Amino acid sequence: MLNDTDTFFKMLSDSTRLRCLLLMQAEGELCVCELTHALNLSQPKISRHLAHLREAGVLVARRNGTWMNYRINPDLDGWALSIIQQTLDGVRESESFISDRKLLDAMTDRPGLVCCA
């Protein structure tokens, strides 16, 4: 689990990691394929960033067949969870967050129906 403030803020300092976290905070658990679709980035790039977040204790992963699903670690300290939520509240109406959400919402083969890609 993450107990290092410096590491937590380093994880937030990368825009790809931050975008992933904000989508997970808004949506709950997301599959790698959903994040690649929403952020329009390659699977290896998304997976690398998610691995950093998982190793730092910010995310937890769950395997669903061949798919990996990620969510924010519910055991993070309250201050860290609060920062993620406050950041989401602050950017919810921003063009970039709205764009990411629209792409995610437009994904026709989201997990739960038939997984993806």
N, CA, C and O of each residue as an XYZ file, in Angstrom:
468
protein
N       0.839     -1.183      0.000
C       0.000      0.000      0.000
C       0.882      1.244      0.000
O       1.995      1.244      0.526
N       0.363      2.275     -0.592
C       1.083      3.524     -0.722
C       1.121      4.258      0.598
O       0.071      4.561      1.166
N       2.312      4.552      1.099
C       2.464      5.341      2.308
C       3.401      6.508      2.076
O       3.765      7.204      3.023
N       3.791      6.731      0.854
C       4.775      7.743      0.523
C       4.112      8.863     -0.274
O       3.683      8.659     -1.410
N       4.033     10.042      0.328
C       3.384     11.182     -0.315
C       4.072     11.543     -1.625
O       3.400     11.841     -2.613
N       5.400     11.522     -1.647
C       6.130     11.864     -2.866
C       5.759     10.920     -4.012
O       5.527     11.365     -5.136
N       5.703      9.637     -3.728
C       5.355      8.655     -4.757
C       3.935      8.888     -5.269
O       3.689      8.808     -6.472
N       3.013      9.173     -4.373
C       1.632      9.418     -4.776
C       1.559     10.587     -5.752
O       0.912     10.485     -6.794
N       2.209     11.682     -5.427
C       2.144     12.844     -6.306
C       2.920     12.629     -7.607
O       2.568     13.211     -8.633
N       3.953     11.814     -7.581
C       4.637     11.454     -8.831
C       3.704     10.665     -9.738
O       3.728     10.833    -10.957
N       2.885      9.807     -9.149
C       1.925      9.041     -9.941
C       0.889      9.964    -10.588
O       0.453      9.711    -11.711
N       0.498     11.021     -9.896
C      -0.477     11.972    -10.429
C       0.131     12.939    -11.435
O      -0.596     13.574    -12.199
N       1.449     13.058    -11.445
C       2.096     14.078    -12.280
C       2.123     13.732    -13.764
O       2.369     14.611    -14.590
N       1.882     12.494    -14.116
C       1.857     12.100    -15.519
C       0.428     12.193    -16.037
O      -0.490     11.666    -15.409
N       0.228     12.851    -17.164
C      -1.134     13.088    -17.654
C      -1.860     11.788    -18.013
O      -3.068     11.687    -17.799
N      -1.157     10.801    -18.550
C      -1.815      9.534    -18.882
C      -2.299      8.841    -17.614
O      -3.432      8.364    -17.561
N      -1.453      8.783    -16.601
C      -1.851      8.149    -15.343
C      -3.000      8.916    -14.688
O      -3.936      8.314    -14.162
N      -2.924     10.237    -14.725
C      -3.979     11.046    -14.126
C      -5.307     10.841    -14.854
O      -6.350     10.705    -14.216
N      -5.272     10.819    -16.166
C      -6.499     10.588    -16.940
C      -7.097      9.222    -16.616
O      -8.314      9.100    -16.472
N      -6.257      8.195    -16.500
C      -6.740      6.859    -16.125
C      -7.398      6.892    -14.750
O      -8.489      6.353    -14.565
N      -6.737      7.520    -13.797
C      -7.272      7.586    -12.441
C      -8.607      8.313    -12.390
O      -9.529      7.885    -11.696
N      -8.706      9.412    -13.127
C      -9.948     10.182    -13.107
C     -11.097      9.398    -13.727
O     -12.224      9.449    -13.235
N     -10.814      8.676    -14.801
C     -11.862      7.833    -15.389
C     -12.271      6.720    -14.424
O     -13.456      6.409    -14.299
N     -11.295      6.121    -13.744
C     -11.627      5.074    -12.780
C     -12.400      5.637    -11.592
O     -13.302      4.981    -11.070
N     -12.057      6.833    -11.169
C     -12.796      7.440    -10.064
C     -14.246      7.691    -10.477
O     -15.163      7.509     -9.676
N     -14.449      8.103    -11.710
C     -15.795      8.378    -12.209
C     -16.583      7.108    -12.511
O     -17.792      7.054    -12.284
N     -15.890      6.076    -13.027
C     -16.572      4.876    -13.528
C     -16.478      3.673    -12.600
O     -17.299      2.760    -12.686
N     -15.500      3.663    -11.724
C     -15.236      2.472    -10.915
C     -14.181      1.635    -11.613
O     -13.182      2.177    -12.083
N     -14.375      0.345    -11.690
C     -13.420     -0.565    -12.314
C     -13.475     -0.446    -13.837
O     -14.551     -0.400    -14.434
N     -12.291     -0.396    -14.449
C     -12.198     -0.340    -15.909
C     -11.197     -1.357    -16.413
O     -10.182     -1.628    -15.770
N     -11.498     -1.914    -17.572
C     -10.612     -2.842    -18.270
C      -9.567     -2.027    -19.036
O      -9.818     -0.885    -19.420
N      -8.420     -2.612    -19.248
C      -7.378     -1.956    -20.039
C      -7.932     -1.530    -21.398
O      -7.621     -0.444    -21.885
N      -8.746     -2.378    -22.002
C      -9.294     -2.058    -23.328
C     -10.158     -0.803    -23.292
O     -10.170     -0.037    -24.256
N     -10.880     -0.580    -22.198
C     -11.698      0.629    -22.081
C     -10.818      1.869    -22.002
O     -11.134      2.904    -22.589
N      -9.721      1.758    -21.278
C      -8.814      2.900    -21.154
C      -8.095      3.187    -22.469
O      -7.893      4.350    -22.818
N      -7.707      2.147    -23.202
C      -7.050      2.391    -24.490
C      -8.014      3.070    -25.452
O      -7.612      3.932    -26.234
N      -9.274      2.687    -25.398
C     -10.282      3.299    -26.262
C     -10.534      4.754    -25.863
O     -10.534      5.640    -26.718
N     -10.745      5.001    -24.583
C     -11.088      6.339    -24.102
C      -9.943      7.329    -24.279
O     -10.178      8.497    -24.590
N      -8.710      6.878    -24.085
C      -7.569      7.782    -24.162
C      -6.910      7.769    -25.536
O      -6.009      8.561    -25.811
N      -7.370      6.857    -26.400
C      -6.828      6.730    -27.749
C      -5.306      6.528    -27.731
O      -4.559      7.172    -28.466
N      -4.883      5.603    -26.856
C      -3.470      5.271    -26.717
C      -3.300      3.768    -26.865
O      -4.268      3.016    -26.752
N      -2.085      3.334    -27.114
C      -1.823      1.909    -27.327
C      -1.954      1.122    -26.022
O      -1.768      1.650    -24.926
N      -2.280     -0.157    -26.187
C      -2.402     -1.040    -25.023
C      -1.102     -1.131    -24.232
O      -1.153     -1.070    -23.004
N       0.073     -1.275    -24.875
C       1.304     -1.341    -24.089
C       1.557     -0.076    -23.264
O       2.029     -0.151    -22.130
N       1.240      1.078    -23.840
C       1.455      2.324    -23.096
C       0.531      2.391    -21.882
O       0.978      2.712    -20.781
N      -0.746      2.092    -22.073
C      -1.699      2.111    -20.955
C      -1.287      1.087    -19.903
O      -1.280      1.393    -18.711
N      -0.948     -0.115    -20.332
C      -0.563     -1.168    -19.385
C       0.668     -0.788    -18.574
O       0.746     -1.086    -17.382
N       1.617     -0.137    -19.209
C       2.830      0.297    -18.493
C       2.472      1.295    -17.397
O       2.961      1.186    -16.273
N       1.616      2.272    -17.722
C       1.215      3.259    -16.722
C       0.400      2.625    -15.598
O       0.569      2.983    -14.433
N      -0.474      1.696    -15.937
C      -1.260      1.011    -14.919
C      -0.369      0.173    -14.010
O      -0.626      0.068    -12.811
N       0.668     -0.418    -14.573
C       1.612     -1.195    -13.759
C       2.312     -0.297    -12.744
O       2.491     -0.687    -11.590
N       2.707      0.896    -13.163
C       3.327      1.848    -12.227
C       2.363      2.192    -11.091
O       2.747      2.206     -9.922
N       1.118      2.465    -11.446
C       0.117      2.805    -10.430
C      -0.151      1.634     -9.487
O      -0.336      1.828     -8.286
N      -0.172      0.424    -10.033
C      -0.395     -0.759     -9.199
C       0.796     -0.999     -8.271
O       0.617     -1.289     -7.088
N       2.006     -0.877     -8.807
C       3.205     -1.082     -7.991
C       3.305     -0.055     -6.869
O       3.826     -0.354     -5.794
N       2.803      1.161     -7.118
C       2.823      2.205     -6.102
C       1.703      2.030     -5.082
O       1.675      2.727     -4.067
N       0.774      1.101     -5.343
C      -0.318      0.854     -4.421
C      -1.537      1.734     -4.651
O      -2.468      1.722     -3.846
N      -1.543      2.495     -5.738
C      -2.671      3.376     -6.030
C      -3.830      2.598     -6.630
O      -4.991      2.939     -6.401
N      -3.529      1.559     -7.393
C      -4.554      0.730     -8.029
C      -4.466     -0.708     -7.544
O      -3.426     -1.166     -7.069
N      -5.578     -1.400     -7.677
C      -5.602     -2.851     -7.511
C      -6.132     -3.439     -8.813
O      -6.943     -2.824     -9.505
N      -5.665     -4.625     -9.128
C      -6.033     -5.277    -10.388
C      -6.814     -6.552    -10.102
O      -6.658     -7.191     -9.062
N      -7.662     -6.895    -11.070
C      -8.420     -8.135    -11.004
C      -8.437     -8.734    -12.402
O      -8.781     -8.066    -13.377
N      -8.061     -9.997    -12.482
C      -8.082    -10.680    -13.776
C      -9.479    -11.236    -14.015
O     -10.100    -11.826    -13.131
N      -9.950    -11.027    -15.242
C     -11.238    -11.571    -15.665
C     -10.971    -12.314    -16.969
O     -11.051    -11.724    -18.046
N     -10.657    -13.589    -16.879
C     -10.236    -14.352    -18.055
C      -8.895    -13.822    -18.529
O      -7.919    -13.828    -17.778
N      -8.842    -13.365    -19.768
C      -7.590    -12.812    -20.293
C      -7.503    -11.312    -20.083
O      -6.495    -10.697    -20.431
N      -8.547    -10.711    -19.516
C      -8.609     -9.262    -19.361
C      -8.208     -8.837    -17.956
O      -8.485     -9.528    -16.977
N      -7.551     -7.687    -17.879
C      -7.186     -7.111    -16.583
C      -8.067     -5.897    -16.326
O      -8.203     -5.006    -17.164
N      -8.655     -5.897    -15.149
C      -9.502     -4.793    -14.715
C      -8.813     -4.089    -13.555
O      -8.207     -4.730    -12.697
N      -8.912     -2.781    -13.538
C      -8.251     -1.974    -12.518
C      -9.258     -1.057    -11.848
O     -10.231     -0.608    -12.452
N      -8.986     -0.796    -10.574
C      -9.766      0.183     -9.836
C      -8.856      0.841     -8.809
O      -7.796      0.316     -8.469
N      -9.282      1.985     -8.329
C      -8.499      2.684     -7.314
C      -8.527      1.856     -6.041
O      -9.570      1.344     -5.635
N      -7.380      1.738     -5.431
C      -7.229      0.944     -4.219
C      -8.088      1.546     -3.104
O      -7.827      2.669     -2.671
N      -9.097      0.828     -2.638
C      -9.958      1.378     -1.586
C      -9.239      1.532     -0.251
O      -9.739      2.207      0.649
N      -8.060      0.906     -0.114
C      -7.293      1.000      1.120
C      -6.297      2.155      1.128
O      -5.500      2.283      2.057
N      -6.342      2.999      0.091
C      -5.492      4.193      0.115
C      -5.867      5.037      1.320
O      -7.007      5.009      1.781
N      -4.904      5.782      1.820
C      -5.198      6.696      2.915
C      -6.294      7.670      2.489
O      -6.415      8.002      1.310
N      -7.075      8.117      3.439
C      -8.188      9.017      3.172
C      -7.778     10.284      2.447
O      -8.502     10.763      1.574
N      -6.626     10.830      2.800
C      -6.177     12.068      2.151
C      -5.941     11.833      0.664
O      -6.228     12.708     -0.153
N      -5.415     10.648      0.301
C      -5.131     10.350     -1.109
C      -6.431     10.145     -1.881
O      -6.580     10.651     -2.993
N      -7.362      9.411     -1.301
C      -8.665      9.217     -1.942
C      -9.377     10.559     -2.116
O     -10.023     10.797     -3.136
N      -9.256     11.420     -1.128
C      -9.879     12.743     -1.187
C      -9.278     13.595     -2.298
O     -10.002     14.315     -2.986
N      -7.974     13.521     -2.479
C      -7.315     14.289     -3.542
C      -7.802     13.831     -4.910
O      -8.058     14.658     -5.786
N      -7.930     12.531     -5.099
C      -8.412     12.020     -6.387
C      -9.838     12.500     -6.636
O     -10.162     12.940     -7.740
N     -10.693     12.417     -5.615
C     -12.084     12.856     -5.776
C     -12.166     14.365     -6.013
O     -12.933     14.812     -6.866
N     -11.406     15.136     -5.288
C     -11.429     16.597     -5.468
C     -10.920     16.985     -6.848
O     -11.422     17.929     -7.457
N      -9.922     16.257     -7.341
C      -9.416     16.523     -8.686
C     -10.497     16.223     -9.713
O     -10.718     17.010    -10.634
N     -11.173     15.086     -9.560
C     -12.272     14.758    -10.469
C     -13.345     15.847    -10.417
O     -13.815     16.298    -11.461
N     -13.730     16.265     -9.233
C     -14.744     17.314     -9.094
C     -14.306     18.591     -9.800
O     -15.133     19.295    -10.379
N     -13.025     18.890     -9.755
C     -12.510     20.106    -10.372
C     -12.434     20.057    -11.887
O     -12.509     21.098    -12.539
N     -12.285     18.861    -12.464
C     -12.111     18.758    -13.920
C     -13.324     18.167    -14.632
O     -13.314     18.023    -15.855
N     -14.345     17.832    -13.895
C     -15.514     17.152    -14.464
C     -16.104     17.882    -15.666
O     -16.627     17.244    -16.580
N     -16.028     19.195    -15.677
C     -16.586     19.992    -16.774
C     -15.524     20.442    -17.784
O     -15.824     21.218    -18.691
N     -14.291     19.959    -17.631
C     -13.222     20.358    -18.557
C     -13.377     19.636    -19.895
O     -13.899     18.523    -19.956
N     -12.925     20.273    -20.942
C     -13.046     19.703    -22.283
C     -12.335     18.359    -22.401
O     -12.857     17.431    -23.018
N     -11.148     18.252    -21.811
C     -10.392     17.001    -21.950
C     -11.082     15.842    -21.223
O     -11.131     14.734    -21.757
N     -11.611     16.070    -20.026
C     -12.295     14.992    -19.312
C     -13.588     14.610    -20.024
O     -13.905     13.427    -20.148
N     -14.326     15.601    -20.488
C     -15.568     15.320    -21.216
C     -15.270     14.505    -22.473
O     -16.019     13.589    -22.814
N     -14.187     14.836    -23.154
C     -13.789     14.096    -24.358
C     -13.463     12.637    -24.028
O     -13.903     11.727    -24.730
N     -12.693     12.418    -22.962
C     -12.360     11.051    -22.539
C     -13.628     10.269    -22.207
O     -13.756      9.110    -22.601
N     -14.562     10.883    -21.491
C     -15.817     10.215    -21.128
C     -16.660      9.899    -22.354
O     -17.265      8.830    -22.433
N     -16.702     10.820    -23.311
C     -17.484     10.580    -24.528
C     -16.929      9.393    -25.304
O     -17.687      8.552    -25.787
N     -15.604      9.326    -25.424
C     -15.004      8.189    -26.121
C     -15.297      6.887    -25.389
O     -15.599      5.874    -26.021
N     -15.211      6.905    -24.072
C     -15.512      5.706    -23.302
C     -16.980      5.318    -23.473
O     -17.293      4.147    -23.684
N     -17.867      6.286    -23.385
C     -19.295      6.005    -23.523
C     -19.647      5.499    -24.920
O     -20.606      4.745    -25.087
N     -18.866      5.917    -25.928
C     -19.136      5.509    -27.311
C     -18.616      4.111    -27.628
O     -18.914      3.573    -28.694
N     -17.847      3.519    -26.723
C     -17.288      2.185    -26.957
C     -18.420      1.167    -26.967
O     -19.115      0.993    -25.966
N     -18.603      0.505    -28.084
C     -19.741     -0.404    -28.238
C     -19.513     -1.788    -27.639
O     -20.476     -2.480    -27.308
N     -18.263     -2.201    -27.497
C     -17.987     -3.554    -27.004
C     -17.333     -3.531    -25.629
O     -16.357     -4.240    -25.382
N     -17.883     -2.704    -24.732
C     -17.333     -2.615    -23.382
C     -17.520     -3.934    -22.641
O     -18.488     -4.657    -22.882
N     -16.589     -4.246    -21.738
C     -16.699     -5.484    -20.964
C     -18.051     -5.574    -20.258
O     -18.664     -4.564    -19.912
N     -18.480     -6.774    -20.062
C     -19.799     -6.991    -19.498
C     -20.750     -7.405    -20.594
O     -21.679     -8.181    -20.370
N     -20.510     -6.877    -21.791
C     -21.271     -7.314    -22.961
C     -20.420     -8.374    -23.632
O     -20.708     -9.569    -23.561
N     -19.364     -7.911    -24.285
C     -18.373     -8.791    -24.912
C     -17.073     -8.039    -24.781
O     -17.033     -6.863    -25.141
N     -16.031     -8.627    -24.300
C     -14.790     -7.862    -24.145
C     -13.982     -7.947    -25.409
O     -13.677     -8.989    -25.989
N     -13.728     -6.937    -25.700
C     -13.003     -5.959    -26.426
C     -11.777     -6.429    -27.125
O     -11.673     -7.523    -27.682
N     -10.921     -5.576    -27.057
C      -9.794     -5.582    -27.769
C      -8.430     -5.628    -28.051
O      -8.038     -5.568    -29.216
